[in-house]
Amino acid sequence: MSASTRSSHGLDDRRKRLLFRCWHRGTKEMDFILGRFADAHIADLSEDEVVDLERLIELADPDLYNAFNDKIVLDPVYADGIFRRIKAFTGSGTPA
């Protein structure tokens, strides 16, 4: 899978941008992790989670990928909230 399976129809502009950015990271691994999560949950995210996701996706792909695979620990400002939810979604963490 290399592209969104979810239509952006019905999403506000902010969530449309996030959906696109989650699928266009620069590395296929991060496209797959963030894109699949966004497909499944973008419409249901709270405003706080949207803010968390916007902040999280500003991190470099290698740092995010290594954090999702427990090779590095993210700064606490990134490591809680949406990061935990995405990690649980990917099956690499405990459900949040």
MDTraj code that builds the backbone (N, CA, C; nanometers):
import mdtraj as md
import numpy as np

residues = "MET SER ALA SER THR ARG SER SER HIS GLY LEU ASP ASP ARG ARG LYS ARG LEU LEU PHE ARG CYS TRP HIS ARG GLY THR LYS GLU MET ASP PHE ILE LEU GLY ARG PHE ALA ASP ALA HIS ILE ALA ASP LEU SER GLU ASP GLU VAL VAL ASP LEU GLU ARG LEU ILE GLU LEU ALA ASP PRO ASP LEU TYR ASN ALA PHE ASN ASP LYS ILE VAL LEU ASP PRO VAL TYR ALA ASP GLY ILE PHE ARG ARG ILE LYS ALA PHE THR GLY SER GLY THR PRO ALA".split()
xyz = np.array([
    [0.0862, -0.1173, 0.0000],
    [0.0000, 0.0000, 0.0000],
    [0.0904, 0.1231, 0.0000],
    [0.0686, 0.2120, -0.0934],
    [0.1534, 0.3298, -0.1000],
    [0.0748, 0.4585, -0.1159],
    [-0.0549, 0.4511, -0.0990],
    [-0.1365, 0.5713, -0.1097],
    [-0.2594, 0.5562, -0.0221],
    [-0.3144, 0.6689, 0.0104],
    [-0.4312, 0.6706, 0.0971],
    [-0.5468, 0.5915, 0.0364],
    [-0.6154, 0.5222, 0.1237],
    [-0.7362, 0.4522, 0.0817],
    [-0.8594, 0.5297, 0.1260],
    [-0.8381, 0.6427, 0.1907],
    [-0.9467, 0.7237, 0.2443],
    [-0.9628, 0.8487, 0.1603],
    [-1.0832, 0.8822, 0.1275],
    [-1.1116, 1.0067, 0.0574],
    [-1.1011, 1.1219, 0.1570],
    [-1.0584, 1.2357, 0.1091],
    [-1.0543, 1.3533, 0.1956],
    [-1.1882, 1.4264, 0.1972],
    [-1.2844, 1.3736, 0.1228],
    [-1.4181, 1.4330, 0.1190],
    [-1.4767, 1.4366, 0.2601],
    [-1.5289, 1.5518, 0.2974],
    [-1.5914, 1.5674, 0.4275],
    [-1.4962, 1.6117, 0.5374],
    [-1.3666, 1.6159, 0.5090],
    [-1.2694, 1.6618, 0.6088],
    [-1.2504, 1.8123, 0.5977],
    [-1.2226, 1.8761, 0.7110],
    [-1.1887, 2.0174, 0.7053],
    [-1.0495, 2.0314, 0.6432],
    [-1.0146, 2.1524, 0.6026],
    [-0.8881, 2.1752, 0.5319],
    [-0.7669, 2.1312, 0.6138],
    [-0.7705, 2.1521, 0.7425],
    [-0.6585, 2.1146, 0.8294],
    [-0.6369, 1.9631, 0.8267],
    [-0.7429, 1.8878, 0.8375],
    [-0.7321, 1.7419, 0.8345],
    [-0.6956, 1.6915, 0.6945],
    [-0.7407, 1.7574, 0.5906],
    [-0.7006, 1.7207, 0.4545],
    [-0.5497, 1.7346, 0.4387],
    [-0.4946, 1.8462, 0.4881],
    [-0.3500, 1.8668, 0.4801],
    [-0.2754, 1.7600, 0.5590],
    [-0.3249, 1.7285, 0.6785],
    [-0.2601, 1.6263, 0.7605],
    [-0.2635, 1.4899, 0.6923],
    [-0.3758, 1.4543, 0.6354],
    [-0.3873, 1.3271, 0.5651],
    [-0.2838, 1.3201, 0.4530],
    [-0.2749, 1.4260, 0.3751],
    [-0.1773, 1.4306, 0.2662],
    [-0.0353, 1.4196, 0.3198],
    [-0.0032, 1.4975, 0.4212],
    [0.1330, 1.4982, 0.4761],
    [0.1705, 1.3651, 0.5392],
    [0.0742, 1.2956, 0.5968],
    [0.1029, 1.1650, 0.6554],
    [0.1378, 1.0621, 0.5483],
    [0.0831, 1.0770, 0.4286],
    [0.1113, 0.9839, 0.3198],
    [0.2287, 1.0277, 0.2333],
    [0.2807, 1.1465, 0.2536],
    [0.3899, 1.1993, 0.1712],
    [0.5040, 1.2455, 0.2593],
    [0.5635, 1.1516, 0.3304],
    [0.6683, 1.1811, 0.4268],
    [0.8058, 1.1900, 0.3637],
    [0.8318, 1.1040, 0.2681],
    [0.9660, 1.0980, 0.2109],
    [1.0261, 0.9597, 0.2230],
    [0.9764, 0.8820, 0.3196],
    [1.0178, 0.7415, 0.3285],
    [0.8927, 0.6549, 0.3291],
    [0.9006, 0.5431, 0.2602],
    [0.7845, 0.4544, 0.2515],
    [0.7432, 0.4010, 0.3875],
    [0.8408, 0.3750, 0.4730],
    [0.8087, 0.3226, 0.6057],
    [0.7231, 0.4202, 0.6850],
    [0.7586, 0.5472, 0.6818],
    [0.6816, 0.6459, 0.7570],
    [0.5500, 0.6777, 0.6869],
    [0.5477, 0.6728, 0.5544],
    [0.4202, 0.6858, 0.4825],
    [0.3241, 0.5788, 0.5312],
    [0.3744, 0.4566, 0.5412],
    [0.2910, 0.3440, 0.5803],
    [0.2413, 0.3583, 0.7249],
    [0.3296, 0.3945, 0.8168],
    [0.2910, 0.4081, 0.9580],
    [0.1917, 0.5221, 0.9755],
    [0.2312, 0.6417, 0.9347],
    [0.1465, 0.7593, 0.9580],
    [0.0257, 0.7620, 0.8646],
    [0.0457, 0.7205, 0.7411],
    [-0.0637, 0.7231, 0.6448],
    [-0.1774, 0.6296, 0.6820],
    [-0.1431, 0.5079, 0.7199],
    [-0.2474, 0.4128, 0.7606],
    [-0.3221, 0.4624, 0.8836],
    [-0.2483, 0.5191, 0.9803],
    [-0.3137, 0.5744, 1.0990],
    [-0.4079, 0.6871, 1.0597],
    [-0.3603, 0.7778, 0.9746],
    [-0.4435, 0.8902, 0.9323],
    [-0.5677, 0.8415, 0.8573],
    [-0.5513, 0.7444, 0.7696],
    [-0.6677, 0.6893, 0.6984],
    [-0.7747, 0.6423, 0.7971],
    [-0.7299, 0.5750, 0.9015],
    [-0.8234, 0.5152, 0.9965],
    [-0.8831, 0.6147, 1.0954],
    [-0.8074, 0.7199, 1.1316],
    [-0.8493, 0.8015, 1.2455],
    [-0.8575, 0.9525, 1.2232],
    [-0.8170, 1.0032, 1.1088],
    [-0.8084, 1.1491, 1.0916],
    [-0.9402, 1.2207, 1.1191],
    [-1.0500, 1.1626, 1.0812],
    [-1.1794, 1.2287, 1.0995],
    [-1.2226, 1.2324, 1.2448],
    [-1.1712, 1.1399, 1.3256],
    [-1.2144, 1.1284, 1.4650],
    [-1.1195, 1.1913, 1.5658],
    [-1.0088, 1.2483, 1.5201],
    [-0.9135, 1.3077, 1.6131],
    [-0.9719, 1.4311, 1.6802],
    [-0.9441, 1.4453, 1.8089],
    [-0.9832, 1.5668, 1.8803],
    [-0.8932, 1.6816, 1.8337],
    [-0.9299, 1.8015, 1.8675],
    [-0.8465, 1.9167, 1.8300],
    [-0.7077, 1.9062, 1.8927],
    [-0.6998, 1.8595, 2.0178],
    [-0.5695, 1.8412, 2.0827],
    [-0.4854, 1.7374, 2.0088],
    [-0.5489, 1.6304, 1.9615],
    [-0.4762, 1.5285, 1.8870],
    [-0.4305, 1.5806, 1.7514],
    [-0.5101, 1.6651, 1.6894],
    [-0.4687, 1.7266, 1.5632],
    [-0.3441, 1.8112, 1.5861],
    [-0.3439, 1.8891, 1.6914],
    [-0.2266, 1.9710, 1.7255],
    [-0.1056, 1.8811, 1.7503],
    [-0.1250, 1.7734, 1.8273],
    [-0.0157, 1.6786, 1.8545],
    [0.0379, 1.6178, 1.7257],
    [-0.0511, 1.5778, 1.6355],
    [-0.0078, 1.5173, 1.5101],
    [0.0669, 1.6186, 1.4241],
    [0.0181, 1.7408, 1.4172],
    [0.0883, 1.8449, 1.3405],
    [0.2294, 1.8650, 1.3939],
    [0.2444, 1.8632, 1.5243],
    [0.3764, 1.8812, 1.5865],
    [0.4632, 1.7574, 1.5613],
    [0.4065, 1.6393, 1.5764],
    [0.4821, 1.5155, 1.5603],
    [0.5379, 1.5005, 1.4195],
    [0.4596, 1.5353, 1.3187],
    [0.5066, 1.5134, 1.1821],
    [0.6127, 1.6138, 1.1378],
    [0.6433, 1.7088, 1.2232],
    [0.7546, 1.7994, 1.1938],
    [0.8893, 1.7339, 1.2232],
    [0.8877, 1.6238, 1.2985],
    [1.0122, 1.5529, 1.3278],
    [1.0618, 1.4808, 1.2034],
    [1.1914, 1.4601, 1.1985],
    [1.2526, 1.3915, 1.0843],
    [1.2111, 1.2448, 1.0815],
    [1.1951, 1.1917, 0.9614],
    [1.1555, 1.0521, 0.9442],
    [1.2453, 0.9537, 1.0185],
    [1.3777, 0.9666, 1.0105],
    [1.4611, 0.8691, 1.0818],
    [1.4358, 0.8702, 1.2334],
    [1.4165, 0.9874, 1.2900],
    [1.3898, 0.9961, 1.4337],
    [1.2556, 0.9314, 1.4679],
    [1.1528, 0.9615, 1.3904],
    [1.0215, 0.9014, 1.4159],
    [1.0257, 0.7503, 1.3984],
    [1.0863, 0.7056, 1.2914],
    [1.0930, 0.5623, 1.2651],
    [1.1653, 0.4903, 1.3785],
    [1.2766, 0.5448, 1.4218],
    [1.3519, 0.4836, 1.5317],
    [1.2738, 0.4881, 1.6626],
    [1.1972, 0.5919, 1.6840],
    [1.1147, 0.5998, 1.8053],
    [1.0029, 0.4953, 1.8008],
    [0.9397, 0.4782, 1.6867],
    [0.8348, 0.3771, 1.6745],
    [0.8900, 0.2359, 1.6929],
    [1.0188, 0.2191, 1.6669],
    [1.0828, 0.0881, 1.6810],
    [1.1670, 0.0770, 1.8076],
    [1.1460, 0.1685, 1.9015],
    [1.2120, 0.1662, 2.0325],
    [1.3641, 0.1725, 2.0260],
    [1.4166, 0.2369, 1.9235],
    [1.5613, 0.2527, 1.9130],
    [1.6084, 0.3837, 1.9737],
    [1.5180, 0.4803, 1.9827],
    [1.5459, 0.6065, 2.0519],
    [1.4223, 0.6439, 2.1330],
    [1.4441, 0.7316, 2.2285],
    [1.3336, 0.7833, 2.3093],
    [1.3105, 0.9277, 2.2676],
    [1.1875, 0.9587, 2.2344],
    [1.1534, 1.0962, 2.1967],
    [1.1463, 1.1848, 2.3194],
    [1.1668, 1.3120, 2.2971],
    [1.1443, 1.4118, 2.4005],
    [1.0003, 1.3962, 2.4495],
    [0.9756, 1.4113, 2.5804],
    [0.8399, 1.3913, 2.6335],
    [0.7316, 1.4745, 2.5652],
    [0.7660, 1.5886, 2.5107],
    [0.6658, 1.6714, 2.4430],
    [0.6077, 1.5981, 2.3216],
    [0.6848, 1.5050, 2.2638],
    [0.6390, 1.4276, 2.1485],
    [0.5956, 1.2860, 2.1859],
    [0.6501, 1.2330, 2.2938],
    [0.6366, 1.0903, 2.3253],
    [0.5017, 1.0512, 2.3832],
    [0.4249, 1.1447, 2.4267],
    [0.2936, 1.1131, 2.4817],
    [0.1867, 1.1466, 2.3785],
    [0.0643, 1.1282, 2.4158],
    [-0.0472, 1.1670, 2.3289],
    [-0.0552, 1.0862, 2.2020],
    [-0.0551, 1.1559, 2.0901],
    [-0.0801, 1.0927, 1.9609],
    [0.0274, 0.9909, 1.9248],
    [0.1506, 1.0137, 1.9674],
    [0.2576, 0.9172, 1.9398],
    [0.2218, 0.7805, 1.9970],
    [0.1767, 0.7772, 2.1205],
    [0.1385, 0.6502, 2.1837],
    [0.0217, 0.5851, 2.1093],
    [-0.0709, 0.6675, 2.0668],
    [-0.1872, 0.6140, 1.9951],
    [-0.1455, 0.5534, 1.8607],
    [-0.0562, 0.6199, 1.7896],
    [-0.0075, 0.5670, 1.6617],
    [0.0723, 0.4397, 1.6853],
    [0.1564, 0.4401, 1.7867],
    [0.2377, 0.3231, 1.8169],
    [0.1482, 0.2032, 1.8496],
    [0.0447, 0.2242, 1.9264],
    [-0.0498, 0.1164, 1.9574],
    [-0.1193, 0.0696, 1.8296],
    [-0.1544, 0.1623, 1.7434],
    [-0.2217, 0.1283, 1.6174],
    [-0.1349, 0.0395, 1.5302],
    [-0.0058, 0.0658, 1.5284],
    [0.0857, -0.0116, 1.4438],
    [0.1168, -0.1478, 1.5031],
    [0.0756, -0.1686, 1.6272],
    [0.1026, -0.2964, 1.6923],
    [0.2381, -0.3032, 1.7569],
    [0.3101, -0.1903, 1.7598],
    [0.4425, -0.1903, 1.8196],
    [0.4417, -0.1373, 1.9619],
    [0.3233, -0.1128, 2.0137],
    [0.3141, -0.0644, 2.1509],
    [0.1896, -0.1173, 2.2167],
    [0.1755, -0.0881, 2.3419],
    [0.0549, -0.1312, 2.4120],
    [-0.0577, -0.0335, 2.3833],
    [-0.1817, -0.0808, 2.3794],
    [-0.2949, 0.0082, 2.3495],
    [-0.3012, 0.1264, 2.4452],
    [-0.3275, 0.2436, 2.3881],
    [-0.3375, 0.3642, 2.4717],
    [-0.4822, 0.4026, 2.4899],
])
top = md.Topology()
chain = top.add_chain()
for i, resn in enumerate(residues, 1):
    res = top.add_residue(resn, chain, resSeq=i)
    for name in ("N", "CA", "C"):
        top.add_atom(name, md.element.get_by_symbol(name[0]), res)
traj = md.Trajectory(xyz[None], top)
